[in-house]
Structure formats: structure tokens, C-alpha cells
Amino acid sequence: MTSVEPRGFDRRQFLSGIGTGSALLVGSQLSAGTILPGSVLEQTAPTNEPLQPSIWLAIAEDGSVRIWTHRSEMGTGIRTSLPMVVADELGADWDKVTIEQALGDRRYGSQNTDGSRSIRRFYEPMRRAGAAARAMLEQAAAKEWNVDAKQCAAREHAVHGPDGKRLGFGELVAAARELSPPKTEDLTFRKPAERRYVGKDEVRFYDLDDILMGKAKFGADVRPEGMVFAAIWRVPVLGGTIDSFDATAAKAVPGVTEVVELDLFEGPPAFQALGGIAVIGRNTHAATRGRDALEVKWSGGDNAGFSSPAFDAEMQATAQEPGRVVREVGDVDGAMKAAGAKHEAMYTVPFLAHAQMEPLAAVASVTDGKCTVWAPTQNPQAAQGAIAAALGINPKNVEVHVTLLGGGFGRKSKPDFAVEAALLAQKLGKPVRVQWTREDDTRFDYYHSAAAVHVEAGLGDDGMPTAWLQRSVFPPISLTFSPRADMPSAGELGLGFTDLPYPITNIRCEAGRARAKTRIGWMRSVHHVQHAFSECSFVDELAAKAGADPLEYLVKLIGEPRHVDLTGVEYPNQGEPLERYPVDTGRLLRVLKHVAEKANWGRKLPQGKGLGIAAHRSFLGYVATVVEVEVSKAGTVRIPRVDIGIDAGTIVNPDRVRAQLEGAATFGIGIALLGEITFADGAVQQGNYHDFLVPRMPEAPREVHTYLLPNDAPPSGVGETGTPPMAPALCNAIFAATGKRVRRLPIKQHDLSWG
């Protein structure tokens, strides 16, 4: 079903109608005076207090429905999925629904579109918004017909009553506005069989047509009148200084209008603009050419000696020594001494860049102490706060408009690029667009942590572990906000490390200290990247050592279905109670067995071809992956097929879940095969897609088969959940094909030739 913007009825007309009291607005129950300051609702909402207008939903007298979505669209379909929940509970026809991107404002709750939290955190609020509106329309119809409201049912954009009575939504707006919204405890929700949209493939991606036709607005598409363009030279080493610069050649570039120096950041980098030298031009080309013509003398400062080889060696050495114990079960030391055999391995992951397809861009205008920003940001509230701090104004005077994002993966939740635009707009007194190049994006990222993970096991006579010791060492994300930080938080260690799912009698998990000389940030799947790689690879190694089939060994290791006991472990569980979202090995087993069956696990393959398997819980969801590889005698890796399945609890938009799994397959394979950021003399050595490689057609899987396992459990993560098992499944498949183990990513570093 296609969503179409109504013709002949523009946004201003719609809002004008709301302003004259001809629309019904409902949502979460809010007290009087909670309309968002500066938003369209503040300007246009009815003032009849019993109406309790709010921020999610508006119904006009012509029956058209407008739904505000407060999360950022970067290809996940969240701008479609959350409104689907509202429309379904309301009983609206999707072709009468339009979607409005909300401004940044804390009263929406969190707008930070990362951590696979959008559906999980806002499924219930969206249901309540739709159900409350439906109840008000049904009550209005019941009053009109003088019948009990239980005899009225909203569906297909109308309320239906006894004896074939029917009133369209628009016809009921005026009467419904006179009613008080129902209390949350009085709401009723549709049963699964009554849903038109949720859990079904009935709704197309809302922005699809505009994207395909080039009409969609991304960050670089915003062009307010009088806008100029800026490209910024930044010190290549974090914390370095500018000694001097000569802008003569830059100013001589046709189209360059001026050169402006931005103060370098002070203290922890956080979300501050890095600072540097901005070249202003009449277009992006002029600004970028002028920036490249600058002659700058700079010093690297204390971080100039930072290098990847030395840092990797330091982390591996730390991982060999005892660290801070973060989970302990039984007597690991005693069990290790008593074990008949032991096995150990060290796994390493390099720094990784987000490398999203759309480079960073932001437009800002500052007038009369107020700032308006247009940006492809995942976190408009963080942008508000960071911009306000940089400009020295109240956050209420910063209005952040969220454009579509051409990919994000966590990078665009850090608003440093929007702060740059705001600072320049304040200095110049005119709208400014700051445009990052691909090289800027690669060299000034908030990188995924490099890591070293040491794992060892004491083994019984049957080859199963009687003791398991693992140590994880990586610079924590908090380093970006506190330069002295060097120990991962419980939340970071809870990403696939402290929640080891195996019922081994003796377990110890330890964390080591590490401090990098760069900005560290979250990237898709965050620390599950290194923890799933090490854990799932090590299990495959144990299976090989025992002479067992990897699937059979893994099933035996997971054991009987149960909820993992994490008593005594500081385990945030993505902010959710373990009672509601337990670590459920039954769900892990279910998806593992399902995917293995679909992939025809166990089929015989010739040398040079192999299957690898991995299963992992992340972001409260459960994913299993089987990867099939072909490795040529020269060592070239090709991936004919990937099978990937997920148990994500209640699924709202199956089409987008399948798309996220397909994307995770390519993203995860890219990390494993190719991804690597290295430092020399404090600076990043890579710059563009020629040296920070992402998968092209030859590296991408030829086929990706996805499986959504039905479950009425509360919704869990999807966007990040598919990535973690990809690297270990691929590396396990390479071992099956060639007999060669990959413990250090990326795979491109290794000689996989055979025969």
C-alpha cells in the first residue's frame, strides 16, 4: 500500500486548519502547558483544555491524519514503522496518513536513534497514542448515535456502529474534541488478528518514492537564501595545535570569499567542534579547493607518538595479565589446574570507521540570538545541547530540523559537525553549510574501539569446557568525554562479554585498561563486534579440538533452555529489567537450529569451500548465522550464501527487519574482511574508500536468506543485532574450507592460499 501526500492540500493549509480548531490532536496524556515550545503544535494546537493536545497525532476535519515521528530515518524505516503502530491502533487508512519529522525536543523522550531502541522503547507509547485517539472517536460516535461506546468500532478510517451506521474520522473531530482523553489504564488494544499493518508487509517504506525520484531531502539538500559553503582544515592529530597558517593561495581560488579561524577544542573532545581553519566559498568546490590550498604549520602535541602497532601490542600484553574481575562463577583457577587439557587464543579487532555513504553536512543560521540547524543527525537533542553550549545560548533557542540520513551507524549521533556550522553562522552572520569530504569523514571519526580479547578454557575428557576465562581490553567510549578514562563500563562489558550464555561450572570474566589517543564512539553493534568474534570463534576452535561437528558442539555447550543467572554481575541489560528481557538460551537455541536447518548444515563440500556458524544475543534479540565461503587456491574469498535468522520478539515491520538483516550481512562481512583504521604519528593513515575498504560486489554475499522467527515477546533490537555473528561465522567457514584460523581482523591481512 502506497503512502501519498494529499494533492492540493499543503502543510501550511493543514496546520492552519488545526489552528482554527478543526482538528483533533492526541497522544500520551500530558498536563496542560506541555506543548513543545517553538514547535508547530505550540503555534496551532487548540486550547480547549479537556482535549489534552499532544505531540504524536493530529486528525483534521477532512479526515486526513498526520503523525509526528521523533526518530531519525537512515534507511531502517523507523519513520514508517512507528507511525504504522499509531495508524494500526487508530484504525486509519494508510493512504490518508502523512508523516511529519519532529523537531529536536526533550519532551518527545529520547530522540537518539541508536542502540536499536526505537521500536523497543516507543512501541507502547505509539500504541497508546493510537488507542487513545480511537477511543475518543468511538465515544464521539456513540454520543451521536446514543449507543454504548462498546457498540462502536473504529476501522478503515471510520467508526462503525449498530445497524450499519458509519461516520468518517473527519466527521467526528468536532465532537471528539469536546471529550477528555481516556486514562491509560482504560485503553484497549487491538488483538494481533485485528491488525492491518503491524507484523505485515502491507506498508511501503514511506520515503521510498521520493528517494528513488531524487526528491528526498538529505543534509546537503537544504539551501536557505544567502547560504555560503564551508570546508574546514583540522589538525590531523587529536589535541594538536596550529602554529601558523598562510591563506594567500586559498583566497586566490575563484569562488573563495573569506577564511575564518575556529578555536580549537579545549578539555575532553566530547561533541565539541574540533576547530581549525574554515574556508568560505560560493559553492562546495570552491571551499574545498581553497581549504586544500591552505599552507598550515602545526604540531601534534602529546598524541603525536600514537601508533597502531604499539597500541595493539600494548593491549595484547594487558590481555595476558589478570584484570578487573567483572563476573565470577565457581573456582576457575582450581578447575584450570585440574583440567586434562587447555586451549587458549587471542583475538584482535582494529579501529573501525563508520564509513556511511553520506558524508557529514549541516546547515545553520544564527539570528537575534537564536540558531536554526538542518542536519542528518541521529540525535537532535544532543545537537541542541552541544550547539547551545558552543554559542553560549539557551538550548530552547536552538531549533534542530532532522533531514533524512544517508546512513549513520552511530556516527551521526555525534553532532560535532552541526556545531561547526552553528559557530560559523554566528561568526559570519549568514547561513552556512559545512560539508565534510569522504577524507574528513574517515580521518576525523569517532572510531570503534580497537580491542584484544584473550580466551582460555580448561577441558574435560569429552572436550567440553570445565572452566572458561576471558579478558577484554579496549579503550572505553568514556575516553571521549573524560581523558583519564581507561576502563570499560559495565554497560560496555555487558555487550556480549559478561553475559556469556554457557552453563559452565567455572567462569571468570576480566577487563583490562587501555587508553587511545583518538576519539572513541559507538558504531553499529558496538562492543559486540569484538566479543561475538572472540566467543563464537573460540567455541568453533573447541569443537575442532574435540573432533566434533561445530553445530552439535555449540548446541551441547548452550545446554538446556534456561535464563542465564547473572546474580552479582553489574549488567545493565540495555536499560531493561531482566525479568522482562532475560538472557534466554532457549531462544538462542531455537534460532540456531532453525537457521542451521535452512542452510542445510552438514552437507559435504569440497576443499576450498566451507560452512561456518555462529549465534549471539545482542540488543535483547537473538541471531544465528551460517556463512558459506569459497576460497580460491590463491586465497581469494567469495561468499555464495548467507543464512541469517532473528528472534526479535514482536516485529512491527517485517520488510524492514529483513532489510536490516541483509544490510547486517554486508556490514558484518565488511568489518571482517576489510575494515581497518590505523594510526601513525598520531594521525589516521586512511582517507577514502580506496584504502578504508568497504564491500563491493565481489566481496558481498551473492545470496542472503533471512528468517524471522515468530514470537509475541516484547520487541527487541534489530538494526544492530544481525551484525555480531557475521565475522565469526565467516572466519569459522574459512577454517572449514582451508584449515586456517583467523584470529586477527581484518581477514585481508592473512594469506589464505591453499593446495
N, C-alpha and C positions, 0 to 999 in steps of 0.2 A: 504494500500500500504506500503510495507516494504522498509526501507532505508537500503542500503547495501554498505559498504565500498568497492570500486572497488578493485578487486584482482589483484595482480601483478603490483600495482602502488602505492607506498608508499608515505608518506608525504614529505620526502626529495626529491623524484623524482618530485613530483608536484611543490614544491617550486623552485627546480632547473629550471623547465620549465618556471616558472614565471620570474626568474632572467634573462633568456636569451631572454625575450621579447615575449614569446609565449603565453601570457595570457592577458586578459583584466580585469582590476580592476576598479570598480566604486563604488560610494556610495554617501554620502552627498557631495555637492560641497565644496571643500576645496582649499585654495590657495596653491601655490607651497611651498614645505618645511613642509607640515603638516603631513607627515608620522610619525607614532609613533616611538619615539626613542627606540632602543633596540628590537623592535618587528620584526616578520618575514617579515613584509612589508618593513621595513627600509632596510632589507638585500636583498630583492628580487624584489622590485617594479620597473617597467620600469621608465625611467627618461624622457620620451617624455612629455614635459610639457602640450601640448594640451589634453593629456589623462586624466589629473587630477586624478591620482590614489588615492584611499581612503581605508577605513578600513572595509567595510561591505561585499564585494562581489568580487570574482575572477572567471573568466571563462578561462579555458585552451583550447589549440588548439585541444585537443581531445574531446572537448565538455563538459568535467566534470566541475561542478560548486562547488565552495567552498564558504560557507557563515560563516562569523565570528559572533558569538553571545557573547555579553558582559555581560550578566546577569548570575546569578548562578543557577544551576539546583539542586533543593532539593525535587523533586517529583511533582512540579507544572506543569512540561512540558514546561517551558519557553525556554529551549534550542531547543525545537521543534517548539513552536508557533511563535516566532519572525522570524526564517528562513522561516516558512510557508508563512508569509506575503511577504517576498522578492521573494521567488520562484513563488508565485502566480502572482505577478505583472510582473515578468520577463517572465513567460510562460515556466518555466523549468519543466522537469520530475523529480519527487521527487527521483526516484531511481538513478538519476545521480547527486544528491546533497550530499555533505559531509559537516559536521558541525565542525567548529574549535572553541574551547573555547578561547576567547580573554584573553590576559594578563591584569593585572590591569593598567589602564592608563586613566587620566582625559579627554583625547581627545575623548573618547567614549561618553562623557557625564556621567551622573550618572550611576555607576555600583552597587549601593546599592540596592540589591534585597530584598526590603521590602516595606511595605506601599501599597501593591497591585498597584504598579505604572508601572510595566514593559510594559504591553500592552498599558496602557493609555498614557504613555509618549513616547513610541517608535513605536507605530503603524504607525504613519505618516512618521517618518524618514525611517522606513523599506519599506513602500510603495514607497517613493521617490527613495530609492536605487534601488529597482527592476524596477520601471518605467523608471529611467534614463538609466539603462543598456539595457532595452528593446528598448528604443528609439534609442540608438546608434547602436544596431544590425539591427533594421529596416532601419535606414538610410544607413548603410553599404550595406545591400541587395538592397535597392533602387538604390544606386550608381552603383552596379554591374549590375543590370538589366536595368538601365537607365529609371526608372519609378519614379513617385511621391511616397514619403515615405508613404503617406496615403493609397496606394495600397498594402502595406506590413503589415503583422501581425505576431507577434511572439506568437507561441503557440506550445505546445507539443515538446519543445526543438528544435524548428526550426523556421525560418522565412518563411512564405508562401506568395507568390506573385501572380500576374495575370497569367492566362494560366497554372495553376498547378505548377508554379515554386516553388522550395523549396531549402533552404540552411540551414544546421545544424548550431547550435551556434558556434561550433568549427571552421567551415569553414569561419566564418565571423569575427573571432577575429582579425586577422591581419589588415583587412580593417577598422574595428571599432576603433582600437587603433589610427588611424590617425585622428579621429574626435574629436571635442570638445564636452564635455558633455552638454546636454541641460540645459537651465536655469530652475529653479524650477517652475517659472510661466508658462513655456511652456509644462510641463509634463501633460500627460493624464493618467487617472487611469481606471482600469477595472470596469465595472459595476458589481453589485452583481451577476447577472445571468451568467457572463463570468468567475467567479472564480471557480477554481478546488479544492482549499484547504480551503480557509478561510470560516469559518462558516459551514464546512462539516466534517464528520468523515472519511476522506479519508486517513489520515496520522497517522501512529502508533507513539507512544512515541519513539523518536529517539534512546534512550539508552536502550530500554526495553530488547532487546535480550542479550546485554552484561550484564545487571543487573541480568537477570534470569540465565545466564550461569556462573556467578561469574567472568566475565572478566572486569567489570567496575571498574574504579579506584576511590576509595574514599580516604579520608585523610590519613588513616593508611596504604594504599597500596603503598605509594611512598617509595622507598628504594634506595637512591643513594649509590654508593660504599663508604665503610668506615663509614657508619652511625652507631651512637650509640643511645641508648634509655635513656630517662629521665623521672623520676617520681618526682614530687615536693611536699614537705611538705609546707603547707601555714598556716599562723596564722588563727585560726578559727574565730576570731573577726576582723572585718574590722578596720584597723588602729592600731591593736595590735602590740606588739614588741616581738622579740626573745631575751630572757635574756642569754641563753646559750644552747649549744647542744652537745651531745656526739655521734659521728658517728662510734664508735668502732664496735657495733653489726651490723650496716648496712654494713660496709666494709667486714665483715666476711661472708656475704651472697654470695654463689657461683654465679659468673657472674657479681657481682658489681665491677666496675673498679675505681670509684672515687666519692667523694662527694663535691659539689660545692655550696657555699652560694651565693644567689642572693639578691641584695639590695632590701629592702622593698620600696614600692612606697612612693612618697612624694607629698603633696598637694592633690587636688581632684583626685580620682582614675581614672576617665575618662577611656581611653583604655590602661592604663599602665599595665604592668605585676605586679601582687600583690607582687612578691618577695617571698623569703623563702629559703628552703634548697633542692637542686636538687641532687638526687641520680642517677648516671650514670651507666648503665649496658649494657651487651651484648645483652639483649633482654628485652622485657617489663616485663616479670615475675620477672626477677632478680631485675630490677629497682624498681618495685612496692614493692617487699618483702623487699628490702633494705630501701626504704622510710618508710615502716611501722615499721622497726626495730630501727629507729632513736629515741634517747631519747632527748626530747626538753623541756626546761623550757621557758614559755612565759607569757606575761602579756596582758590583754585585753585592757588596756588603758581607754580612756574616753567613749568608747562604750560598755564596759563590762556590764553595767546595763540594756541594751536594752532588753525588753521582749514583746512578742506579746500581752498578756492580758492587760498590762498597756497601750501599744500604741493604741490598739483597743478602750479602754475606753476613752483615750485622744481624739481620732478622733471623737468618737460619741458625746462627750461633746462639741467639737468645732462645730459639725454639728447642735447642738441645738441653737447655738448663731448666731446673724447676722454676715454675712461675707462680702466680697467684691462683690458688685453688678456687674455682667457681662452682664446681659440682663434685661431690664425692660420695660414692656408694661402696660399701664393703672395704676390703683391705687389698688395694691394688698392688702394693709392694710385696706383700706376702704371696699373693696369687701369681705374680710375675716370677718370683723365685721358685715357686712350686711347679710352674708350667713345664711341660716336657719340651716345648718348642716356643720360640718367639718369632715375631715378624714385625718389622718397622719400616717406615717410609717417611720421606719429607716431600711435601707438595708446595709449590710456589706459584703465585699469580703476580703478574706485573701491574704497574699502574695502568689504568684504562681511562680513555676519554669517552665522553658520551657520543660525540660524532653524529648528532642528529642532523637530518638532511637540511633543515632551515637554519642558517647561521643566525646568531643573535641580532636583533634590531629592536629599537624602541624610539618612539616619538614623544616629545614632551613640549609643553608650553607653560610658561610661568607668567601670570598676570595678576597684579594687585595682591601679591602675597598668596596666591592660590596656584596650584600646579595641576595640570591635566596631563595624564600619561596614557599612551596607547602602546600596548606591548603584548607579545606572545608569552605571557607569564603563567606558570603553574600556580603561583602563589601571590595573588594581588594584594592580600593583606600584608605580607612581608614587604612587598614593594612599597605600599603606603608608608609603613614604618621606617624603612631604610631611606626613602626619599625625604620624608619629613625631617628625619634626623640630619640628613646632609644639607637640607635647605634652611634648617632652623625654624620650621613652621609646625603648626599643629597637624597631626595626621588627618583630622577632619577636613583640612584644606587641600588634601591630595586626593584627586579622583582618578582611579585606575580603571581603564577600559581594557578588557581582555579580548584580544583578537584570536583567531584560530592559530594553532601552533603546528608548524611543520615538523613534528617530532619533538620530544622533550627528554624522556628517560631520566628525569630528575634535574637536568642542568638548568632548565628554565624555572625551577622553583627558587633559584638564587638570583635576586634581582639587581646585581651589581651593574648590569648593562643599562637598566632603566634609570638607575641613579646617575650614571654618566650623562644620559640625555637630559635629565632634570637639572643637573648642575650647569650644563652648557646653556640650556634655555634660560636659566636665571642670569647667567653672565651676559648673554647676547641680547636678551630682551625680545626674542623671537622664537618661533617653534623650531626645534632641532630634531633631526633624525640621526641617531648614532647607528652606524652599520658596521657590524663585525664581518671580517672576511673569514674564510674557512681556516686560514692560518691563525687568525686571532682566536677562533673557537678552539683550535687544537692546543695552542701554546699557553692559553690563559684560562684553562678549565678549572673546575673543582673536581679533581681526579678521584676515581675509585681507588681505594687503598691497595697498594701492593701488599702481599701477605706471604707468610711462611707458616705452614701447618705441619707439625710433627705428629705422627700417629704410630702407636705400637700396641701389640696385643700379645698376651700370653695364651697359648693354645692347648686345648685338651687333646686326648688321643684321637678324638673324632674330627679334629681340625677346627672345632668351634672355639671361639674366644672365651676364656675363663676370666680374663682381665683386659681392660681397654684403657689406655692412657692417651690423651691428645692434648697438644698445646697449640694455641693460636696466637700469632704475633702479627700485628698490623698497626699502623698509625691510626688513631681514632678520629672520627669526624669532629669531635670536640676540639681537636687541634686548631681548626679553622677559627674557633671562637675564643680559644684560650691557648696561647703559645706554649704554655708549660704542660699541657695535656699530653700524656704518653701511654695511657692505659685504656683499653676499650671499656665502654659502659656495659651494664647488664643488658640493656636493650640491644646493643650491637652483638654481644655474645649470644643473645637469645635468638639470633638469626642463623639457626642451623647448627649451633655448636653445643650449648648447654642442654638442648632438648633432644639429645641423641636417643633414638627410639627403641634401641635394642635392650631386651631384658637380661643384660649381662650382670653377673653377680657382683663384679668389682669394676667400678668406673671412676676415673678421675679426669676432670677437665681443668686445664690451667691456661691462664692468659699471661702473655709477656709484654714488656714495654717496648714501644717504638715511637720515634718522633721524626716525621719527614719535614722537609724544607719547602713545602708547597701547600696550596690549598687542597684540602680533602673534602669531598662531599659524597652524597648518596647518589648512586646510579642504579638503574633497573636491577632489582633483586638484592642490591646492597651486599652485605657480607655473606649471604647465602652463596654467592659466587664461589668464594674460596672454600667455604665449609662443605657445601654439597660436593664440590670437586674432590676434596680430600677424603671425605667419609665414604662416598659411593665408589670412588676408585679403590680405596683400601679394602672394602668388602669384596670387590672383584678380585683383588690380589689374594685375599684369604681363600676365596673359592678355588682359585688356580692352585694355590699351595696344597689345598686339601684334595685336589683332583676331582672337584665337584662341579656340576653344572651351575653357572652363576645365578640363574633364576632360582633353582632349587635351594641353593645355599642361602640366598637372600630371604626367601620365604621362611626357611627354618630359623634364620637369625632373628627375623622380626617376631616370630613366635605366635602364640595365640593372641587373638584380638583383645586389646585392653586399653585403658587410659594410662599413659605414662605418669608415674609418680614423680613429681618434681618438688616434693617436700624439702624445705631447706634451701632451695635454689632461688636466687633472685631472678625471676623470669617474668618480664612484663607482658608477654603473650600478645604483642601488638595492641596493648591497652585494653584487652578484653578479658573477662573472667574465665578461668579455666573450666568452671562449671558449665559455661555456655559454649566455649570453644576448647574442649580438651585436646590433648595430643593423642589422637585416636588411631592406634595401629591397625584397627580393623578396616578403616577407610583407606589407609595406605596399602594394605594387602589387597583390598578389593580393586583398586585402580591398577595396581601392579599386575595382578593376574589377568585382568581384562585386556590390558594393552599387550601383554605377552601373547595371549591367545590371538588377538587381532593381527599381530605381527608375524604369526606362525613361528613363534620362538622354537628353537631346537632343530630347525631344518638344516640339512647339511649344505655347507658352502665350500667351494674350493679355496686353496690357499690364495691369499690376497683379498679375500672377501670375508667379512665377519659381521656379527651382531653384537651390540653392547646394550646393556640395560642399566637403568638407574631409577630410583624412586625417592621422592623427597617431599616433606611438608614445609611449606613456606607461606607466609602471609595468611595463615589459617586454612589454606587449601592444600590439596593433595594431588601430586602429579607423578606419573610414571612415563618413562620414555624408552623406546627401543630405537636405536640407530643402526642402520645398515651401511657399511662402508665398502668401497673398492679401493685398494691401494695398489698402484702400479708397481712394477719391479723397480722403477726409478724413484718411487716414494711419493708420487702424486696421489693426493686423497680426493676421492669423489664420494658423494653421498647419494645413492639411488633413492633411499626411502627413510622417512622418519615416521614413527607411530608415537603419538602423544595423547595421553588421556588425563582428564581432570575430574576430581570430585570437589566442586566449589560450593556445595550446598545449594541453596535456592539460586537459580540462574534467571536473570531478568531478560537478557538479550542474547540468545544462543548464537546468532550470526556474529556478533562482536566478540563473543568468547572464542569461537573458532578462529576468528581473525587474530586474536591475541595469541593463541597457541601457535598459529602459523608464523606470526612475527617472532615469537619467542624462540622457535626452532632456528630461524635465520640469525637472530640476535645472539643466541647462545653459541651457535656454531661459529659465528664471527669472533666472539671472545676467545673460544678455544683454539681456533685455527690461526688467527691473525692478530688479535688485539694486543698492542704493546706500546706504552709510553715510556721513554727512557730519558734520564737526565744526565747532563754532562756540564760541569762547572756551574751547576745551579739552574740551568736553562733546559727546557724541553727540546729534544732533538727532532721531533716530528713536526710536520706542518700541514699537510693536506692528505687527501685520500691516496696519494701515491706512496706515502711512507707510513701513515697510520691507516692500515688496510681494513676495509670492511668487505663483506662477502659480495662478489659479483656473481653472475650466473653460473660460472663453473664451480664455485665453492658452495652455492646454495643447494639445499636438497632438491632433487628432481620431483619428489612426491612427498607431501606431508599429509598424513591421515590423522584426523582429530576425533576424539571420543569424549562426549560429555556424559558423565555418569549421573543419572537422576538421583536427587537427594533433597528431601524437604528440610534439611538442617538450615540454620541461619546462613545467609550469604557470606562468602569469604572472598579472599583476594583472587584475582585472575590475571591482571596485567603483568605482574611481576612473577607470578607463581610458576609459569611454564619454563622460565629460563634456567633455574639452577641445575636440573638433572641433565641438561644438554651436554655440557662439557664432559662430565664423567662417562655418560653413555657413549659419546663419540670416542673418547680415549679407550674405553673398555672394548669397543668394537675394533679399534686399531690393533689392540693386543690380540684379539681373536683372529684377526686377519694376518698379522705379521709376527706375533710373538714379542713385539717390542712395547715396553711400558713407557707411557708419557706421564711424568710427574711434575714437569715444569711447563707451564703455559707461556707463550703460545706454542702450538704444535709445529708451526713453521720453522722453529729453531732446530727441529730434530731431523735426523736422517732416518727415514722410514723405508729406505730401499731394502729389497729382499731378493732371494733367488740367485 
